[in-house]
Amino acid sequence: DTSAPTVSSATPPDSGSGVAVDSDIVVGFNEAMGLLSFVEGETVTVRSTGTTSTAFNDVIAISSMTLNSTRTILTIVHASDDFLALTEYQVIISNVRNSSGVPLAAPYQFTFTSI
């Protein structure tokens, strides 16, 4: 397989609003991904604007990241007290690789706002 994987879905959706503070982040891929491809802060980053800024400066701790059995759905669980109400968050997925070692075609990022 020499084709680059792509992100096929994201929950919450890009520019989503009204997201519960305890929601998981779920990212779908168009093909099986490599098991060791996802590293917090390197290939997967979740950050917020925090309480005093409009820039995405506050990195959010990730409790766990798991791939489903077909390795096409990544579930990101954050620490339960990390999402703040009425705050904008950004998720960045970059440099992850499929099961053949081919990297993501381009970094994928999306934002959402909690309630």
N, C-alpha and C positions, 0 to 999 in steps of 0.2 A: 504494500500500500504506500504510494508516494503522494497521495493527495493530502492537503492540509486539513485538519479538522476545523470545524466552525461551531460556534455557539448557536443552538437552535431554539432555545427558550430560556427565559429567566423569570423567577418568581421571588419577590415582587417584580412586576414589569417595570421597564424603564419609565421613569417619570411618574411612577405609581405614588399614590397618596393614601392616607388612612391605613397604613401598615401597622399592625399590632406590634408593640415593643418586644414581645416574646416570639415573634415569627422567625422561622428558619429561612435561610436563603437557599433557593434551589436553582441550579443551572443545568440545562440540558445540552448535550453535544450530539452532533450528527453521526458520530461513530465511537467505538470503544476507545477509551483513554487509558494511558499508562498508569499503573497503580501508584508509582512513586513520583508522579508528575506534579502533585499538588503540595506546595510548601507555603505555610502561612508567612505572610510578609514578603515572600519572594515571587511566587506565581499567583497567589491569591491574597488580595488585600481588601479589607473593609475599613472605611474611615468615615468620619463625620465632620460636619462643620463645627461641632462643639457648641458651646453656649454663647460665645462671644465673637464668632468670626463667620464670614461667608466662604472662606477657603476650607478645603477638606484637609485639615491638619491633624485631627485626632484619630489615631489608629485604634480600631476596636479589636479586642482580644477574641480569638476564635477558640471555642472549646473543642470542637471536632470537625473533621471533614470526612465524609464517607461517599464512596461510589456504590451505586446499586450493582446487582449481579451481572448486568450486561456492560457495566462501566460507562454508561452513557448519561447518567444522572448524578450530579454532585450535590450533596446536601451539606450546607455550611451551618453549623450551630454556634451561636455566639454565647458568651457568658450571660446568664439571665439578667444581670443588672447593667449591661452595657448599652442597650438602646435607650435613648432618652425620648420622651414625648416631644412631638412637634419639632423634630430635628431631621435635617436632610442627610442621607447616607449615600456613599458611593462604593460600588463594588468593582474591582479591577481584576480581570483574569488575563494573565499574560505568560508566554513562554511555556505553557503546558503542552504535553505531547501525547499523540495517540499511541496505541499499543505497538505500532511499528516505529515509534520514535520521531515521527514527523511533527514539527511544532505547529501550534495554532497559527492560522493565516495572518492574523493581526490581533493585537490586544483588544479585549472586549471589556467595555465598562458600561455600567448603568447606575442610575440614581433612583432613590425613593425617599419618601417622607413618612415618618412615623406619626401616630396619633397620640 
